[in-house]
């Protein structure tokens, strides 16, 4: 997990709440994204948040081979320019994957980076790929998982027996069948009180119990959630994720 924080991160600028003042490193949350390392060493990112540079330095990432985009809100996209470093290091174009509206948005806002490789690597060198069905990447089946984010239709992803669902306000019945037999579920859990574009703690627990993954990890959390307090209140198979968490699946 590169980050498990919400759009403001934790600590929040100007806030002096218990979580923001905490010395527990598990209460320090950069914006939400993940890095997946394949058996052959390729690295697939899920989203490029504005903290990507710091996350890559912290985790020692020196390559990115592809990016899966859930949606294009700033906290999931606006670190895209930091992909330039990985293009420069390996002198290769990085493919991006997502829904058609996400790819169009990236083309519109970051069109300078959508280009073929040339003699210079002063800009990112990226390629857009629209997806609407399962596809193969580095020999791995990637299954897009349609979910609701308020009024928006966005994607989560299933990779093997792991699913990653951020920024979820509802999981349609037709989607739940794609989430059977999971070992690991990464699931949105914004705060305790209701929110119209995210599930809260109560709803996240309910979905986790319904999906029945062996282990569920809560992600995309605001400073309302203090790591120890929520961890102590959860069932044994549900956990509070934290920046730097590493899992095998």
N, C-alpha and C positions, 0 to 999 in steps of 0.2 A: 504494500500500500504506500504510494507516494504521498498521499494526503487523504484525510478522512473528514476534513472540515467543510463547512458550508461556504457560501459566497463571501462572507466577511472574514473567514478564518477565525482562529482562536489562539491567543487573546484578540479581542476586538479593540480597535483603536478607541481610546478614550474611556474604556470600560474598567471598572474596579470590582467586578463581581468575584465570587469565590473561585470560579473556574479560571477566569482571566488572571487572577493573582496566584494561581496554584503553582507550586514548585514541581508537581508531578509532570514529567515529560509527556505522559500519555494524555495530558490535557492541552498540549501544544499541537494545534491542528492546522496544517496548510490545506490549500484548496484541493478538492477531491479528484483523485486520479489514481491509476494503478499501472504497474509495469509487470508484464508476464514474460518469463524466460522459458523458451522451449527447450526440449531435450537436446537440441542441436545448437543452442546458444543464441538463437535470434531473440530479439526483444520486441514485444508488441505493447504499445501504450494504449490505454483506454483514456482518451481525452488528453488535452494539453492545456492545463490550467495556467494561470498567471504566475504560479510558483515553480514552474517546471525547472528553471535553471537551478534554484536552490535544492530542489528535490533530487535532481540528477547529481549534483555535487555531493549531497549527503549520502546517496546510495552508491556512488561510484559508477554511475551509468556512463558508458562511453560509446554506446551505439543505440540506435533506434531503427528497426527494420520495417515497421508499419505502425499506423495509428488507427484505432477504432474510435469513431466519434459517437457519443450518445445523443448529443444535441449541441447547439451552438451558442448557448448563453455564455457570457464573458468568463465566468469562473471555470468553464470547461474548455474554452477555446483560445483565450487570449495569450497563451504562452506559445502559440504556434511558431512565432518567429525564432524561438530558441531551438527549433529543429535544425536551424542553419548550422549549428555546431556539429551535429551528427552527420549532416551532408558533407561538411568540410572535411571531417576526419576520414570518412570512408569513401569520399568522392562518388557518391551514389544518390540517386533519387529515392525519396521515401514515399510509398503509396499511402493514401488516406482512404478510409472506408466509412460510409455512412448513408443515411437516407438521402434521397434526391434533393429535398429542400435544404438539408445541411450542406451538401456539396455546392449547391448554388449560392448559398450564403457565404461560404468560404471563398468561392470564386469572386464574388462581388466585393467582399471586404479585404481579401488578402490575395488578390489576383496576381500581384507582383511575384508571389512565391510559386504559382502554378506554372511550371515551365520545365523544359527539357534540360538535361545536363549540358554544360558547355565548357568553355575554358576557364571560367571564373566561378568561384563559390562564395561570393560576397553576400548572396541572398539564399534563403531556403530553396531547395529544388524538390518540388512536391508534385504528386500526381493524384487526381481525384478519381475515385471509384464508387459509383452508386450501387448500393446493395438493397435487395428486397427479399432475399431468400438465403438459406444456408449456403456457404461457400467455403472453399478450402484455401488456407493460407499456411505456407511452410509445412504442408502435409497434415495440417490440423483442421478439423471441421469447426467452423465458426457459425453459430446460429444466432441471428438477430432475434431479440425478444421485444415485441411491441408492448409498450406501457404508456400510461397517461401521465402527463406532467401538467396539471391544470387543464387548460383547453388544448394543449399541444400533444401531438403524438410523437413520442421519441423512442429510442431504442435502448434496451439493455443487451447484454451478450451472454450466451452460454458457450463455454469452451470446455469440452470434456465434461467432467462432473462438477464444474464450477459455474455459477452464474453471477453476474454483476449487474445489479439494478440500482441505479442512483436516480435522484430527482423523480421519485414515483409519487403520484397522488392516487393512482388506482392500478390494479393489475387485472385486465379483462379476463373473463372466464376462458376465452379462447387461447389466452396466453398461458394460463396455469398448467395446461397439459404439456407445455414445453419445459416445465421445471420439475419433472419427476426424477427421482433417483439421484438427487444431488448430494455430493459429499460436502460441498462448500457453497454457501449463499452469502453474497455481499449485498446488503439491503439498506436502502434509504431509511433514515430515522432522524428527522430534523430536530425535534424538540418535544416537550411534554404536551403543550397545548396544540389544538388543531391548526392546520395551515391549508390553504386552498390549493397549493401546488405540490405539497409534500405530505407523506404519511408521518404521523407522530409516533411516539414510543408505543402507545397502546395499539395502534394500527399495525406497526411494524411487527410487534410480537404476534399479533393475530395472523398476519400473513406468514410469518415464519412457522408458526404451528400448523398452518394449513398446508404449506409447501413441504414441510417435513424433511428438510435437508439435515444431514447428520450434524452439521454445525452451521449456524448463521452468525454473521458478523455485521454489526450495525455501522453504517458509514454516513457521510454527509451530515454531520452533527454541528449544531450551533453551540455557543458557550453556555446555553441553558443546561446542557448535559455535562455533569461532572463524572469523570471516568469511574472512580471507586464507588460512588453512590449508586449509579445505574448498574454497574457490574454486580453488586451485591444483591440487587433486586431481581435479577434475570434468572430464568430457568437455566439448567446446566448446559443445554445445547445452544444457548444464545449468548453472544459475547459482544462486548464493546470493542470495536476495532481501534487501532491507533496508528499514527504515522510510523512507517518503518516495519509494520507487521509483515512477516513473511510466512507464507503457507505453501504447502505442496499439495498438488491435486493431479 
